[in-house]
């Protein structure tokens, strides 16, 4: 049978290990948002791209049924977000500054345009 002291030591080591992993994630961040039309209605199925201005690395996703999109685990920096959807003009949100350890919320407004 494992003694109480050994169990406490084991759990203390486990907590310390998990805490070090959590602090290591502070260099990562994300961008969350919604794609909407001029009336405020959501636009599902829009192609959304986030580009790191410094590295030119691009991340792609598609807006969900509720118009929402997420770019998790980005490196901190400044990004441009571009949205493209059928029946709308391309929309670009520039200069989005994201900091380590927190998510940045944005809204992408799209104007009705040519298909």
Secondary structure by P-SEA (a helix, b strand, c coil): cccaaaaaaaaaaaaaaaaaaaaaacccccccbbbbccccccccbbbbbbbcccccbbbbbbbcccccccccccccccbbbbbbbccccccccccccccccbbbbbbbbbccccc
